[in-house]
């Protein structure tokens, strides 16, 4: 896997406004995954029919999800 950059948001995001409610009941983590290809000539909005996401971002997102579930279940790789 290639090295991925981590970018911390300068301002809070309200992308999941119900998240804080649910995170009071269970352990939680919130993250955003970037999905643009570095060589994309004209980046498209997330909900655009022309969006051409990097397939690597899907792999990274699924890995984070699986590792989070395993942590909650007390399992280790």
C-alpha atoms as one frame of an Amber mdcrd trajectory, in Angstrom:
protein
   0.000   0.000   0.000   1.320   3.446  -0.884   1.784   6.020   1.840  -1.413
   8.016   2.308  -1.474  11.582   3.566  -3.515  12.443   6.621  -5.091  15.883
   6.568  -6.687  17.220   9.728  -9.635  19.568   9.228  -9.111  23.082  10.540
 -12.801  23.503  11.299 -15.297  20.947  12.639 -17.563  19.243  10.138 -21.297
  18.745  10.584 -21.272  15.982   7.984 -22.899  13.581  10.449 -24.811  15.681
  12.935 -26.378  12.621  14.623 -22.966  11.122  15.261 -22.455  12.875  18.611
 -25.771  11.499  19.853 -24.867   7.893  19.040 -21.297   8.268  20.286 -22.641
   8.945  23.776 -23.901   5.360  23.899 -21.011   3.431  22.321 -17.315   3.839
  21.561 -17.058   5.825  18.363 -14.674   7.245  15.825 -15.477   9.616  12.983
 -13.335   9.992   9.890 -13.550  11.327   6.365 -11.912   9.567   3.443 -10.720
  11.624   0.497 -11.589   9.999  -2.795 -10.091  12.125  -5.566  -7.420  10.792
  -7.859  -4.282  12.924  -7.740  -4.174  13.185 -11.532  -7.887  14.012 -11.960
  -7.971  17.027 -14.328 -11.290  18.437 -13.067 -12.251  17.198  -9.590 -15.970
  16.462  -9.277 -18.234  16.901  -6.283 -18.954  13.836  -4.170 -22.570  13.540
  -5.353 -21.790  14.200  -9.004 -22.552  11.618 -11.679 -19.088  12.386 -13.051
 -17.213  11.507  -9.849 -14.392   9.083 -10.582 -13.102   8.122  -7.112  -9.792
   6.495  -6.418 -10.403   2.812  -5.786  -7.597   2.934  -3.219  -9.772   5.167
  -1.017 -12.459   2.462  -0.940  -9.842  -0.078   0.162  -8.549   2.280   2.867
 -12.080   3.036   4.110 -12.977  -0.630   4.353  -9.736  -1.375   6.205 -10.500
   1.346   8.755 -14.043   0.004   9.201 -12.907  -3.615   9.679 -10.132  -2.659
  12.117 -12.599  -0.534  14.104 -15.081  -3.403  14.385 -12.309  -5.802  15.393
 -11.187  -3.349  18.086 -14.743  -3.112  19.434 -15.002  -6.906  19.481 -11.658
  -7.203  21.272 -10.021  -9.110  18.430  -6.521  -8.540  17.064  -4.955  -9.434
  13.747
